[in-house]
């Protein structure tokens, strides 16, 4: 080897050592990474690219499928080994995590995020607080829901496709069933499946599954929902297309075959019950022929579904840079304005929504301004109904409703088994006596 070559190799090694020594708080293993972020969704890819360009840093994004996310992230957060500086949380496990100490207290100096409370949609801000009222996580979005429907079918059956007029025909469960009967008479199906109604099972007086005394509450409205679901099935008001199934997705844009009176008939689904993100993540990717023939309106009661919160890891060594990313995602006017216009995401940050809401229209929805509709719906949502038990109890209740709808159990037997399964899952919860 020539001397020049040896000298070059020595300098390369020396530069590597110096770089390692100057890496400061950066995690070992990749000295080029300034910030590490974990999420269950890829929606942060573009914001991260923007953040890198603005700040001259490198960010590593780790995406873990939502089904595995809590179990893979929790041990990392508890040990601190390989932990992210910023991580996201979904509504299903948000209430557990804000109280677990994994996220930094953003109410304290130098963040003082609680002073900005009036700049956010109330329920999204409240859900990011721990039991003491400290802000642990913030969301840039609000995810209220509505009923997306096909305009052409509405015109044919209801005589109008106007969202306000259609909404007035769907403002109670009784009215929903009147429309469902009209749809059936014309050969259509109101919903893809019975589960579509579950978002309205809270009724006009929503209550948490578990109250402050740790008691399970199966409200009158939830019990009534069981009968509504049964009626949908028995009167053939649905296309028997379970949520997220191939038939559920197919029926968004095509006619589907269903069994009726022992025969197969072809039908078309009128409406889908979905939140804000359902437009961009569910409908648009699965609809081609009927794009532009859709609109969104209210159902019997307001509801919300999902949402993404993010915060700074409480043991991060890069808290200043980590919060800078959180701040960009949740408070920066220029970024959020561009983000909303590019993605259609309905923001929770009111200073920006007030500026942009009147200019929105979506060609997929026939030019409708769905932004103003969803912001109005978000005002009606109460964060107090969310508990850390919701995901599991919702699943158990859904199973009980299905057993009743399919005739496998009587309503009383399904409810009794529901109580037993909740008690087995959460022995500390007091369940009603059967």
Secondary structure, DSSP 8 states (H G I E B T S, - for coil): --HHHHHHHHHHHHHHHHHHHTTTTS-TT-TT-SEEEEESSSTTHHHHHHHHHHHT--EEEEE--HHHHHHHHHHHHHH-TT--SEEEEEHHHHHHHHTTT-B--TTSTTT-GGGGGGGB-HHHHHHTB-TTS-B--B-SB--BEEEEEEHHHHHHHHS---HHHHHHTSSSHHHHHHHHHHHHHTTEESBSSGGGGGGGTTTTS---SB-TTSBB---HHHHHHHHHHHHHHHTT-B----TTSHHHHHTTTS-EEEEETTEEEEEEE-EEEEEHHHIIIIIHHH-STTTTSEEEE--SS--B---EEEEEBTT-S-HHHHHHHHHHHHH-HHHHHHHHHHH---BSBHHHHHHHGGG--BGGGTTB-HHHHHHHHHTT--GGG--TTHHHHHHHHHHHHHHHHTTSS-HHHHHHHHHHHHHHH-TTSB----
